[in-house]
Amino acid sequence: MLSKFNYLKPKSLDEALAYIKENPGTKLLAGGTDLMIVLRRNMEIVDHVLDIKDIPETKRFEYKAGEGLFIGASVTVNEISECDVVAEKYAAVKEAADSLASYQLRNRATLVGNLCNASPGADLASPLLVFDAVVHIAGPNGIREVALENFFTGVKRTVLVPGEIVIGVMLPDVKGDTSVFLKQARIKGHDLGIAGVSIRRTGEGKLCVGMTAVAPTPIRLRNLEESLQSKPFSAETAEWLNEEIKNHIKPISDIRSSAEYRLHVSGVLAQKGLMQLIAMGGK
Ligand SMILES: Cc1cc2nc3c(=O)[nH]c(=O)nc-3n(C[C@H](O)[C@H](O)[C@H](O)COP(=O)(O)OP(=O)(O)OC[C@H]3O[C@@H](n4cnc5c(N)ncnc54)[C@H](O)[C@@H]3O)c2cc1C
């Protein structure tokens, strides 16, 4: 059963920031698909819940050529799935969005909620990492921007401090990129991944690799990317990647999988992902 709490749905960012300053410990609510489970199970008892969905800045979902795509904190995962710009320019983001839970859940769940919940297995994190996403955070001193790569600090932990609200995420504009997202889960549609991998090939031919569920936080595999730069864009490199990626991750065993299986499946997904990019073309 839910404990009692005060609920506010402010119409402006100023009102929201003032409320959370006056009421320390206020929990932010977006789609509620993670938060309501925590509250229903009384895993956390809170006195104040602030619903961000009427804050105008969080509703912004806008692409500007030369600047990129801004995804506000109230934008749902289904809105992202159905956006042509996302499909055309940031394919791995669309594929990850399509893989998250069920259609009904995606109608509520937000991309920013997925990031702020900071699960090591958050599906939308790896595609955003390979696209160099930047998190826009509002607080008492204005807006600060943090690269997503520096946003996660541990299991379910981020750089956010009390009094702050994420208003959205910015993806830089890209040209001629291809990208893929692949995930292995116990069951399709209702579970976090056992492992998830995103690979992006930039218009200039640079490969970027991000993973989830193989470390305490979602990760960008920078050292692996360095090694990939000197290799041909070929099936042999994809085969090499299958083994090499295991040297760059430290998965654990938990209810979803053993560490050994995670290592194995990460290699398989990475090889398959690179082969898919090769099939899309480019030298
Ligand atoms: C049945 C089921 C299946 C699921 N399947 C998947 C899956 O396949 N893959 C996957 O990755 N996830 C899955 N999830 C988890 C969840 O749906 C996602 O993480 C979702 O994207 C969370 O978004 P939300 O808007 O519902 O977040 P909420 O529950 O509203 O918030 C999540 C957390 O982020 C904080 N928060 C929200 N917005 C902000 C903000 N603007 N600023 C600062 N903090 C904020 C909240 O306080 C809370 O701590 C599943 C959940 C369920 C219940």
The ligand as a Gaussian input file, in Angstrom:
#p B3LYP/6-31G(d) Opt

LIG

0 1
 C        7.339000      -3.883000     -15.996000
 C        8.537000      -3.008000     -16.184000
 C        9.415000      -3.270000     -17.219000
 C       10.550000      -2.484000     -17.407000
 N       11.390000      -2.783000     -18.442000
 C       12.486000      -2.035000     -18.640000
 C       13.370000      -2.340000     -19.710000
 O       13.152000      -3.243000     -20.517000
 N       14.482000      -1.565000     -19.830000
 C       14.763000      -0.526000     -18.986000
 O       15.805000       0.115000     -19.153000
 N       13.917000      -0.197000     -17.981000
 C       12.796000      -0.925000     -17.784000
 N       11.936000      -0.608000     -16.757000
 C       12.252000       0.537000     -15.873000
 C       11.531000       1.869000     -16.222000
 O       10.369000       1.661000     -16.965000
 C       12.462000       2.841000     -16.980000
 O       13.636000       3.056000     -16.243000
 C       11.760000       4.172000     -17.299000
 O       12.398000       4.774000     -18.406000
 C       11.745000       5.148000     -16.133000
 O       11.160000       6.357000     -16.561000
 P       10.000000       7.063000     -15.711000
 O        9.654000       8.310000     -16.432000
 O        8.869000       6.110000     -15.457000
 O       10.794000       7.376000     -14.372000
 P       10.220000       7.641000     -12.892000
 O        9.802000       6.363000     -12.284000
 O        9.237000       8.757000     -12.882000
 O       11.591000       8.155000     -12.214000
 C       12.710000       7.291000     -12.084000
 C       13.724000       7.943000     -11.131000
 O       14.281000       9.100000     -11.725000
 C       13.975000      10.275000     -10.949000
 N       13.639000      11.314000     -11.913000
 C       12.677000      11.248000     -12.867000
 N       12.690000      12.359000     -13.610000
 C       13.675000      13.150000     -13.115000
 C       14.166000      14.434000     -13.482000
 N       13.636000      15.143000     -14.491000
 N       15.205000      14.959000     -12.773000
 C       15.775000      14.249000     -11.759000
 N       15.328000      13.032000     -11.377000
 C       14.288000      12.491000     -12.046000
 C       12.820000       9.883000     -10.049000
 O       12.799000      10.631000      -8.851000
 C       13.119000       8.414000      -9.818000
 O       14.089000       8.278000      -8.808000
 C       10.801000      -1.378000     -16.544000
 C        9.898000      -1.087000     -15.504000
 C        8.781000      -1.886000     -15.325000
 C        7.822000      -1.558000     -14.213000

